[in-house]
């Protein structure tokens, strides 16, 4: 899976609290966090990924974080290189590889490549489900990250890109199953607010 993000045009997204702990406000928190931030204000995702991996990979993730604050194109290049290196050393099913790919998903989002970002977030959900199981906390958090990311997209993109996420979530248990009706509910709101423009692109509930 290759990230083709090359630009730095921004639809910068929120710091998604799902990098933290699942609590009773799980979905309420996910739905409330939609205020855009700049890359310089959004280090938490990369910092959290770095805290969960080995020293060498953590150092390289820190370098990616530093690059992202000033040059998203360079940060994407560094992340792609680290992904290739980690995958070769650890394999796709290793947690360090998954963490790096979570960062790539986040960077794609920051650069405004929404289709690429959705593909990466969906890929990461499936990796966590395969590695930990569909009801593990890591998988649940990955679902919430993907859901939060999708819900914060511009309406036209959210409607256009919903189907793949809905299909993947429907295959999962727990948070995946809970995300599906919430996505459909949000799609109905988008259809009502956007009229016929979105009705043709959104999946039928």
N, C-alpha and C positions, 0 to 999 in steps of 0.2 A: 504494500500500500504506500503510494508515494504522495507526499504533500507538495502541491504545486503552488503554494502560496508565495507570491513574489512581490506583492504590493504592500503599501503601508496605509491605504485608505482605511479609515476607522469607522466601524460601528462597534466601538469598544463596549465590552460587557461588564457585568457585575462581578464582584468577588463572591463567588458562590459559597455560602456557609457550609454546604455539604462536605467540604474538606474536613469538617469537624465531626461531632458526635450526633447520632440519630437521637432525637428526643420527641416528646409528644407533639411538638409543633413542627414535625417533619415537613409536611406539605405546606403548612401555612408559611413557614420560613422560606421554602423554595419559591413560593408564589409572591412573596413580598420583596425579594431581592432582585429588583430589575433596574436600579439606578446605574447608568453607565459610568465607568471610571476610565481613566487613562492608563496605559501600560505602566507608567511610573508609579501609579497608586495601587497596582494589583500584583504584589509579589507573593501573596499567601499561598496560592496554588502551587507554585514552583517550590517555595520553601517547604511546604508540607511534603511534597513528593521527595525532595532531597533528604528530609529527615528520616525517610523510611527505606533508604537504600545504602549501599556500601560507600565508604569514604571517597573512592575515586569517582564514582558516578555522582555522588552528592556534590563534589567539587565542580564537576562539569555542568551540573544543573545550576549551581550558583553562578557560573559564568554565563549560562543562558539567561538567567534572571537579570544579570547586570546588563547584558546586551539588549534584552527586551525593553528596558527603560529608555533606550536611546535609538535603537535600530532593530525593528522587528524583522526586517529581511535577513539581517545577519543572525538574529536569534533563531529564526527558522532553519537556516543553514546549519548552525551548530546543533540544533535538536535533531535534524535529519542525520547528521554524521554520528551523533551519539546513539541514535536508534539503531543504525546499521552496526555499530561496534558492539552494542549491548546484545542485540539479537544474535550476532555471530558468536559471542562469548557465552551467552546464557540460554539462548533459544527464545522463541516467542512466548512460551508458557511460563516464563519466570517473572516474578513480581517486579524486578528491576526494569525489565523490558516494558511491562505494563505501565509503570510509573513514568517512564520516559515518553510513552505514547500518550499518556494523559496530558503531559505538558505540551506535546505536539498538537493535541486537540485544542487546548486552551490558546495556544499561539495562533492557530488557524482562525479561531474565533476573533481574537484581537485584530487580526489583519483584515477582517471583514469578509473572509472566504467562507460563507455560511454553509454551502453545500459540503465543502471539505471538512469543516468543523463537525457537522452532523455525522458524516461518515466516520470520522475519528472517534467521536464520543460513542457512537453505536458499536464500533469495533472494540473499544475499551470495555464497554458493558459486557460484551460477549466473552472477552478474555477473562474478566473477573468471574463471570458465571462458570466458565470452564475450569478456572484455577481453584476457586473457592466453593462453588456451588451457588445456586440461584438465590438462596435466602441468607447467605453470609453478609455480614455488615459491609464488607468492601463492595460487594455487588449491589447492595441496597444504596450505598452512597453513590456508586457509579450511575445507577438509574436516576437518582435525584439530580446529579450534575447534568446528565443529558437532558432531563426534563426541564430543569431551570434554564439551561442554555437555550433550548428550543423555544420556551415560552417568552424569552426576552428578545427573540428575533423580530425583525420587521414583519408585519402581518402577512404580506404576500409570500415572503420566504417561509414563514412558519407553516402556512397552509400548503405550500408546494412541497415541503420537505417532511411533512408529518407522517406520511404513510409508512415509510421504512421504519421509523421509530415505533409506531403503533404495532406493526407486525412483530418487531423484535421484542417489545415489552409484553405482548400477548403470549409469547412463548415462555416467558419467565413466570415464576411464582412470586408471591409476596409483593414487594414494591413495584415490580413490573406490571402485575395485574392491576394494582391500584393506580398506576400512572395512566393506563389506557383510558378509563372513563374521564379522568381529569383532562387529558389531551382532547378528547372528543368534546367535552364541555367547552373548553377554550376555543376549539375550532368553530363551534356553533356561534360563540360570541363574535369571532372574527367574521363569519359569514354575515351575521346580522349587521355588523358595523360597516362591512365592505360591500355588501350587496352582491350583485351578480359577478363582480370581479373575482371574488374569492370562492364563490360557490362552485365554480368549475374546477378548481384546483384542490379543494379540501376533500379528504376521504369522506365517504358517506357514513354517518354514525350507525 
